[in-house]
Amino acid sequence: MRPIKLIMSAFGSYGGVECIEFDKLHDGLFLITGDTGAGKTTIFDGISYALYGQTSGRRRDGDMMRSQYAKDTDETYVEFHFNEAGKIYKIRRNPNWFRRSRRKNKYGEYALTKVAAKVELIMPDETQFPGKMKETDQKIIEIIGMDMDQFSQVSMISQGDFMKLLLATSKERKEIFSRIFPTQIYWRVQAKLKEQERQLSGQLENIRIRCVQDIENISCRPENS
């Protein structure tokens, strides 16, 4: 998965609308740096939230990500564009948040109206995936090839979580890396070699049994015969 664009509105430490266009960074590596509280982690939170509805490291729930600097009329959402296997996908997700009503109530005050959490997935053909939130979340996992736990371990390792990957069991690391790298061909080779080993072992055992039988049937003639 290669990020293309990230748009955050009233999200985390960003009170307004912030847009990061990753595709304009032509070099292979780039660094996100800044003072403490400048919003570095919020960028990673935005990507994780767009993909999985959870922040990086799962330190905060999505509903907690509305910016304290936002106006009560500012919409809270994250929009993420990314390239997966040469195809462009777009995700727009918003948490539950409260906006100011457009009209005053009978007391002459503006009330707060709840906006329900929602996610939209735009496919490479520019059509919207028709599933509800649960089905859309599952489709995103299918596209990325990793769930939130695996993504956190290998693609967006939060502070203090790197040891989780190092201490993972061989089986867990095998599953993680097989989703990232095209290792299926090696699995097929391994399975083929195991099958050949099974067949050859069976043939060898049959030969051993026949040898034992032949040895048992050997008889020696007396010396004076």
Secondary structure by P-SEA (a helix, b strand, c coil): ccccbbbbccccccccbbbbcccccccccccccccccccaaaaaaaaaaaccccccccccccccccccccccccccbbbbbbbcccbbbbbbbbccccccccccccccbbbbbbbccbbbbbccccccccccaaaaaaaaaaaacccaaaaaacccccccaaaaaaaccaaaaaaaaaacccaaaaaaaaaaaaaaaaaaaaaaaaaaaaaaaaaaacccccccc
